[in-house]
């Protein structure tokens, strides 16, 4: 799992969102402690491996926050996805 903050002067949330839209990952609106964002999840086969991805992108006060999870599995692991959601809900973005 990776948490990466970006200065929105150098990047826009649209750039991050479009990558996952191009991959046709399902997209949902999320709200984390009053901050709205988007969450994507999906999978891709790369060679002999299936990569599961989950990402949340939140914009707040001139920053873009990206929480990204990647793991190798043939199907989604609901326990891992629940842990991702719990971590996401624990964020406090000022």
KAQUIQUI-V678658 format. One record per pair of residues at least 24 apart in sequence whose ideal C-beta (glycine too) atoms are under 10 Angstrom apart, sorted by the first residue. I is the first residue (numbers start at 0). J is the second residue. Records with the same first field share a line. If there is no record, write none. Layout:
BEGIN
I=J ; J
END
This chain:
BEGIN
0=53 ; 66 ; 67 ; 68 ; 69 ; 70 ; 79 ; 82 ; 83 ; 86
1=54 ; 65 ; 66 ; 67 ; 68 ; 69
2=55 ; 64 ; 65 ; 66 ; 67 ; 86 ; 87 ; 90
3=63 ; 64 ; 65 ; 66 ; 67
4=57 ; 59 ; 62 ; 63 ; 64 ; 65 ; 92
5=56 ; 58 ; 61 ; 62 ; 63 ; 64 ; 65
6=61 ; 62 ; 63
7=58 ; 59 ; 60 ; 61 ; 62 ; 63
8=61 ; 62
9=63
10=62 ; 63 ; 65
11=58 ; 63
12=36 ; 37 ; 56 ; 57 ; 58 ; 63 ; 64 ; 65
13=56 ; 58 ; 63
14=56 ; 63
15=39 ; 54 ; 56 ; 58 ; 63 ; 64 ; 65 ; 67
16=54 ; 56 ; 63
18=54 ; 56
19=52 ; 53 ; 54 ; 56
22=52
24=52 ; 53 ; 54
26=56
27=55
29=55 ; 56 ; 57 ; 84 ; 87 ; 88
30=57 ; 88
31=55 ; 57 ; 59 ; 64 ; 66 ; 87 ; 88 ; 89 ; 90 ; 91 ; 92
32=57 ; 59 ; 87 ; 88 ; 89 ; 90 ; 91 ; 92 ; 93
33=59 ; 92
34=58 ; 59 ; 60 ; 64 ; 90 ; 91 ; 92 ; 93
35=59
36=63 ; 64 ; 65 ; 66 ; 87 ; 92
38=66 ; 83 ; 84 ; 87
39=67
40=68 ; 75 ; 80 ; 83
41=75
42=70 ; 71 ; 72 ; 73 ; 74 ; 75
44=73
45=71
48=72 ; 73
49=73 ; 74
51=75 ; 76 ; 79 ; 80
53=79 ; 80 ; 83 ; 84 ; 87
54=83
55=83 ; 84 ; 86 ; 87 ; 90
57=87 ; 90 ; 92
58=92
59=90 ; 92 ; 93
60=92 ; 93
62=92 ; 93
64=90 ; 92
66=90
END
